[in-house]
């Protein structure tokens, strides 16, 4: 009788232990699955910006000297992308200073991306430039390669000079926008006076550096 009671108790102990083991196994499996999902979400850093700044006004140096002032509503930095880049998807405005910190040129666009390792700007939509010479450039796509020290575009461009307006397809220029080459000139409008203007055929304008 005593042995039978021990067997009964031992049987109950085994049953309880087995049940607890099954419950713990299920809980452990469930928790493990949750941790795995959370871990995967957290490690996907390539899709998240390392920096998200709003209402940006900052000075940018070149070779240790302050040369630019940057204004942007939003500045996102993606350091895990290939290649890494800065995103200004709500517009950007950049001013360039001379040695006396006077604004000598400016550039703005609806959207801009800066690839910091390449030192390459890509400006998109309503790109507007005022050069050191006071000329105005308008296009929908512009690249500014700071390593090569050049500005270029394959898109249509409108250039307003003191005496004429030039419409062309693509151009390449130095950083100062003082020497540039058009790939294809469409037509040119020369200002005659404030009330009238004369149109001159495209072949009358040299397709070389201005």
C-alpha positions in Angstrom: 0.0 0.0 0.0 2.8 2.4 0.8 4.7 1.5 -2.4 1.5 2.1 -4.4 1.0 5.5 -2.9 4.6 6.4 -3.7 4.1 5.3 -7.3 1.0 7.4 -7.5 2.7 10.5 -6.1 5.7 9.9 -8.3 3.4 9.5 -11.3 1.7 12.8 -10.5 5.2 14.4 -10.1 6.2 13.2 -13.5 3.0 14.5 -15.0 3.4 17.9 -13.5 7.0 18.2 -14.5 6.2 17.2 -18.0 3.4 19.7 -18.2 5.7 22.5 -16.9 8.4 21.5 -19.4 5.9 21.7 -22.3 4.6 25.1 -21.1 8.2 26.5 -20.7 9.1 25.2 -24.1 6.1 26.9 -25.7 6.8 30.1 -23.9 10.5 30.0 -24.8 9.7 29.4 -28.4 7.2 32.2 -28.5 9.6 34.6 -26.8 12.4 33.6 -29.1 10.3 34.4 -32.1 9.5 37.8 -30.8 13.1 38.6 -30.0 14.1 37.5 -33.5 11.5 39.9 -35.1 12.6 42.8 -32.9 16.3 42.1 -33.6 15.7 42.1 -37.3 13.8 45.4 -37.2 16.5 47.1 -35.1 19.4 46.0 -37.3 17.8 47.4 -40.5 19.7 50.6 -40.0 20.4 51.1 -43.7 16.8 52.3 -44.1 16.9 54.8 -41.2 18.7 58.1 -41.0 21.4 58.4 -38.4 20.5 62.1 -38.1 17.1 63.9 -38.6 17.4 67.7 -38.2 14.7 70.3 -38.9 15.0 74.0 -39.5 18.7 73.8 -40.4 21.0 76.9 -40.8 24.6 75.8 -40.8 28.0 77.0 -42.0 30.1 74.7 -44.1 33.9 75.0 -44.4 36.2 74.1 -47.3 39.9 73.5 -46.5 39.3 74.9 -43.0 37.8 78.1 -44.3 34.0 78.9 -44.0 32.7 79.1 -47.6 29.1 78.3 -47.5 25.9 78.8 -45.5 23.2 76.1 -45.9 19.5 76.6 -45.1 17.1 73.6 -45.2 13.7 72.7 -43.7 14.8 69.1 -43.2 18.3 67.4 -43.2 18.5 63.6 -43.1 21.8 61.7 -43.0 22.0 58.1 -44.2 25.4 56.8 -43.1 24.6 53.1 -43.9 23.5 53.5 -47.5 25.8 52.5 -50.3 27.0 55.2 -51.0 26.1 57.2 -47.9 24.4 60.5 -48.5 22.6 63.5 -47.0 19.0 64.2 -48.1 17.3 67.6 -48.4 13.9 66.5 -49.7 12.1 69.6 -48.6 14.3 72.1 -50.4 17.8 73.5 -49.8 19.4 77.0 -50.2 23.1 77.5 -50.2 25.1 80.7 -50.3 28.8 81.0 -51.2 31.0 83.5 -49.4 34.0 85.3 -50.7 37.2 86.0 -48.6 35.4 88.9 -46.9 32.3 86.7 -46.1 30.2 88.6 -48.6 27.7 86.5 -50.5 29.0 86.1 -54.1 26.8 83.3 -55.4 23.8 81.2 -54.4 22.0 78.0 -55.4 18.6 76.6 -54.4 16.5 73.6 -55.3 13.3 71.8 -54.3 15.3 68.6 -53.6 19.0 67.8 -53.1 21.2 64.9 -52.2 24.8 65.2 -51.1 27.1 62.2 -51.4 29.7 63.2 -48.8 32.4 60.7 -49.7 32.3 61.7 -53.3 31.7 65.4 -52.5 28.9 65.3 -55.1 25.7 67.3 -55.0 22.6 66.3 -57.0 20.0 69.0 -57.2 16.5 68.3 -58.5 13.5 70.4 -59.6 13.4 74.2 -59.8 17.2 74.5 -59.6 18.1 78.2 -59.5 21.7 79.6 -59.5 22.9 83.1 -59.2 26.6 83.1 -60.3 29.4 85.4 -59.2 28.9 87.4 -62.5 25.3 88.0 -61.6 24.0 85.6 -64.3 21.0 83.4 -63.5 20.8 79.7 -64.3 17.6 77.7 -64.2 17.3 73.9 -64.8 15.5 70.8 -63.5 18.6 68.8 -62.7 22.1 69.8 -61.8 25.3 68.1 -60.5 28.0 69.9 -58.6 31.2 67.8 -58.3 33.4 69.5 -55.7 36.3 67.1 -56.3 36.4 67.9 -60.0 35.5 71.5 -59.3 32.8 71.5 -61.9 29.0 72.0 -62.3 27.1 70.2 -65.1 23.7 69.1 -66.4 22.2 67.1 -69.3 18.8 68.8 -68.9 17.4 71.9 -70.5 18.9 75.1 -69.1 17.9 78.8 -69.2 20.7 81.3 -68.7 19.9 85.0 -68.2 22.8 87.3 -68.9 22.9 91.1 -68.8 22.0 91.5 -72.5 20.4 88.2 -73.5 18.7 84.9 -72.5 20.1 81.6 -73.7 18.2 78.4 -73.9 20.2 75.2 -74.2 20.3 71.5 -73.7 23.0 70.7 -71.1 26.1 72.5 -70.1 29.3 72.2 -68.1 30.9 74.9 -66.0 33.6 75.6 -63.5 32.5 76.0 -59.8 32.4 79.8 -60.1 30.0 79.5 -63.1 32.2 82.1 -64.9 33.3 79.7 -67.7 30.8 77.3 -69.2 30.1 75.3 -72.4 26.7 74.5 -73.8 26.1 71.1 -75.3 23.3 72.4 -77.7 22.0 75.9 -78.0 18.3 76.2 -78.9 17.8 79.9 -79.4 18.9 83.2 -77.9 17.0 86.4 -77.1 18.9 89.6 -77.0 17.5 92.5 -75.0 17.2 95.6 -77.1 15.6 97.9 -74.5 13.3 97.5 -71.5 10.2 97.4 -73.8 11.2 95.1 -76.6 13.5 92.2 -77.4 14.9 90.6 -80.5 15.3 86.9 -81.1 18.5 85.7 -82.7 18.9 82.3 -84.3 20.9 79.7 -82.3 23.6 79.3 -84.9 24.7 82.9 -84.2 25.8 81.9 -80.7 29.1 80.0 -80.4 28.6 76.6 -78.7 31.7 77.0 -76.5 32.9 78.7 -73.3 31.3 82.0 -72.7 
